[in-house]
Amino acid sequence: MSGSTSGYSAAYLNENKSANILAPMWTLTMITTSMVIARIYIRVKIVKNVGLDDWTIMAGMIFGLAYLGLTTANVIVGYGRHAVTLDLPHLEKAILLNTVGFLFGILSFTIPKIAVAIMLIRILNPSKIQKYFVTGLVSFAACVAATCIILLFTECDPPASQWDKSIPNATCRDPWILIDFAVFTGALSAFVDLYLSIYPAVVLWKLNMSVKKRLALMCALGLGSIAAAMAVVKCTQLKGLADTADYTFGTWELVIWTNIEADVVVIASCIPTLQPLLEYILRKSRGTSYNNKYFNRLEKDSSGMNNSQSIEMRAHRNNRSKQHSISITNIERGDGSQESILPPGDSQNQIRRTDNVTINYESRTEEPAKTRAWHGQSATIMVQPPRVPPAGIWAPAVTAFNSEDDAIDYESAKKYYAYLSRSGLVGLVILGTNAETFLLTREERAQLIKTAREAVGPDYPIMAGVGGHSTKQVLEYSQDAYNAGANYLLVLPPAYFGKQTTPAVIKRFFADVARKAPLPVVLYNFPGVTNGVDLDSELITDIVNASAADSADGTSNVVGVKLTCAQVGKITRLAGIFGPDKFSVYGGQSDFLLGGLSVGSAGCIAAFANIFPKTISHIYKLYKEGKYAEALALHQKAALAESPSKSGIATTKYAVAIYSAPKAGIENAEEKFLPRTPYEPPTEATKQLVKKVMAELAAVEDKL
């Protein structure tokens, strides 16, 4: 025995807290380990993208397991019993294991805080000041924890004299120095946990979304507040460190609460990430297949994208269910993470990476390209526009090519997309007709959308053209667009066999696409590129209503139409049938913008907006402000200037090369904005006509 047992009662000598220590620690640590394993399984098998926060959480779990192992070994030695009942070798071993155990205990509740900070910085897109504050706060807490470890192991001189009682002339500091600093460490740890739980709640509360969804997200991201409470309780147990005479018994509650705090932090960080696995299990139990389109919005191979990340929290639509879901998803390559929060469903408001709660969200004034790049990594909350595309002017962006090998010039494309997004347009159409989409490979199509998403930032609407000749082909393009970061799909009717593309074929095609596509569908009526197939207003109405009837909640996944048929009558009829909150009707050319607006259109998707985006957007703005005469005068100038571009893509791209591309910082634009072969460049006569006819409008554009 380490001391005489005389004078102690039998109850005192038989007191043993081993079961009290091991039962909660093993239970909670196994739960924690299971959740981390589930998280990593999701990242590896379902999402196929393990992020830095996942690795950090795994490190925290490993430290937690080490703490559990050391504590278990310590209990076997005699920890949890009064020191007087142990012989000297067992007492020394118990003190040694407990001291080393506290090293891993401190690391096990400190490391997960770093993982939580990494996740929140990525998905909440904080300002630089806020990002630096979060990073600094967590770093400061880590430094304080490291200092606490140093104080623990240097409490005595030599350090081994803490547990080796045979060392002569050993000296030790007053234990209250360590205790007081440990209380400060614990209080700081509680503050960090509380801050990391309140910070997302404050951000989310400002979003324009239902209270129910806000509360769900706040709970999912704010579970760290429980860890803060555990840290406070732990601080009340630190006084046990002063009981040097009965060290093996006096600190047993401190050991438990250290473990609980660490495990709760890890569990809180894992819960929001487990939705994909839950969805997979539920689908299996219902006998349906798992479709990872809800969770696999990530870029596996993104050359030329600086390894950037974009996380979205997104309410996904499922026509077969009235459940609702919000998930955090990665859409680009990097070490980001994808987490889901609630079950899938339809929502007027969606958070968009990750992949990114659609919200009427007022983004900061930084340029989109700049909001996403910090030393090769980016993290943002991606704001998905409403289910129905927003009203305004959209530009179907043209494509830049390398004149030497006819390959896409992604660097120039990125600059061009970024410029357009800053020029007053409400959104971009990538892979529209003017992008020469049918001259591109599937890989090129996907890469252009990814490049656009990186260029314009996470909260800017992108509509992807996914036209093809079969339902299967269009659905494949749709999935690619979804994975690459698009918000909407622009779909032409399949018309390769023009005469066989009957109304029945068209209805079947759009019914299948609307049911199976991962994004809302915008119809594209352009008889000039579909063998004369023309969707009349009655057929369009039938397609929209059929999609609504096919949905469990009665909501159509066909949310708009682009009419490149110059028939204002269709706009009038469709705007009268569907309200703007359910269906957006866009003109397909800018020269009937005001005519369309006057009968209820949502604006236009116009190639001419490539050349003079600010001017066309300004016409829309003037009309909406009630300045009709001023809008009409400018619109008449624009309509006259637009006339040369109607001759073909070569003319439009030449105008882009001399007017808008240079403003995007693109050099040698005339070479880069030639049509892809075999189509021919514009003639010299065409070039002179463009300069002559568009000069006046170019001057207007320069002043806006």
ABEGO torsion letter per residue (X at the ends): XABBABGBBAAAAABBAAAAAAAAAAAAAAAAAAAAAAAAAAAAAAAGBBBAAAAAAAAAAAAAAAAAAAAAAAAAAGBGBBAAABBAAAAAAAAAAAAAAAAAAAAAAAAAAAAAAAAAAAAAGBBAAAAAAAAAAAAAAAAAAAAAAAAAAAABOBAAAAABAABBGBBBBBAAAAAAAAAAAAAAAAAAAAAAAAAAAAAAAABBBBAAAAAAAAAAAAAAAAAAAAAAAAAAAAAAAABAABAAAAAAAAAAAAAAAAAAAAAAAAAAAAAAAAAAAAAAAAGBBBBAAAAABBBABBBGAGGBBBBBBBBBBBAABABBBBBBBBABBEABBBBBABBBEBBABBBXXEXXXBBBBBBBABBAAAAABBGGBBBBBBBBBBABBBBEBBBBBBBBBBAAAGBBBAAAAAAAAAAAAAAGBABBBBGBAAAGAAABBAAAAAAAAAAAAAAAEAABBBBBBABBABAAAAAAAAAAAAAAGBABBBBBBBAABAAABBAAAAAAAAAAAAAABABBBBBBBBAAAAGGBBBBAAAAAAAAAAAAAABAAGBBABABBBBBAGBAAAAAAAAAABBAAABBBBBABAAAAAAAAAAGBAEBBBAAAAABAAAAAAAAAAAAAGBAAAAAAAAAAAAAAAAAAAAEAAAAAAAAAAAAAAAAGBBGAAAAABBBOABBBBBAAAAAAAAAAAAAAAAAAAAX
